[in-house]
C-alpha cells in the first residue's frame, strides 16, 4: 500500500478524533475543576475572579486538552497502521 493511502485514510479519522478529543477533554476538565470546590470554571472575562484563578484554570484546561488530544491522535495513528500497514505521516 502506498504511503499516501495511509495519510489519506488518517485525515478523516484525524478530524473526527480531534472533535471527539475536544469534547472528552472538556468533560474531563469540568469534572476536575469541580473537585476544586470552586463551582464552574472561571471565564476570562469574569470580573469577580482573580487573575491567578483564571490563569490556573486556563493552564489546567490546556494541559488536559493536550494530553487527551495526544492520546486520541496516537490511538488513531495506531489504528490506521493496523488497517493499512503504514504509519500516517
N, C-alpha and C positions, 0 to 999 in steps of 0.2 A: 504494500500500500504506500502511496507516495506521501511525502512529508506534508504536503498541502492539505490532504484529506483529513489528517488528524487535527490540523489547525481549523479547518472549516467545520469539522464535527464539534470542536470545542466552543466555537464562537457563540452559537445559540445557547448552549448549555451554560457558558460563562455569563451571559446576560441574565438568564433566569436565576442562576446561582447568586449573582450579585444582588438581585432584588430580594431573594429569599434571605440572603445573609443580612441585609439591612433590616428586614422585619424581625429576624431572630435576634440580632444584636439589640434592637430597640426594646424588645420584650425582656431580654436579659438585663439590660441597663435599668429599666423601670423596676424590676424585682430587686436588683442590687441596691438601687437608690432607696427603695422602701425600707431596707434594712438599716439605713442611717437614722430612721425615725423622724425624718425631716419632711415627710409628705411627698408631694410631687417635686420633681427636679426643677430647679430654677430656670427661668427663661433669661437669656442675656439682657433683656430689656426690663426685667422686673426691678423696679426702683427700690423695693423693700428688701432686696437681697444684697449682700455684700460681695465685693469683687472676689474674695477668696472662695466663697461658696460657689459662685458662678464658674470660676475658672477650674475649681476642683471637679465640678460636675462635668464640665466640657472635657477635661483630661480623662476622667473615668469613662465617659461615653466614647471618646476616641479610641482609647485602649481596648475596650470591649469590642468595638466595631472592627478594629484592625485584626484582632485575634480571630473573631468569628469569620471575617472575610478570608483570611489566610487559610483557615481550616476548610472552609467551603470550596475555595479555589483549588486547594491541594487535592481534596476529595474528588472534585470534578476532573482534574487532570489525570488522576489515577484511574478513574472510570473510563475516560477516553482512551487511555493506553490499553486498558483491558479489552475494550471493544475494537480498537483499530490496530493495536500492536505498536503504536507510535506515541511518543510524548508530545503533547501540543506545545508549540513554541510561542 
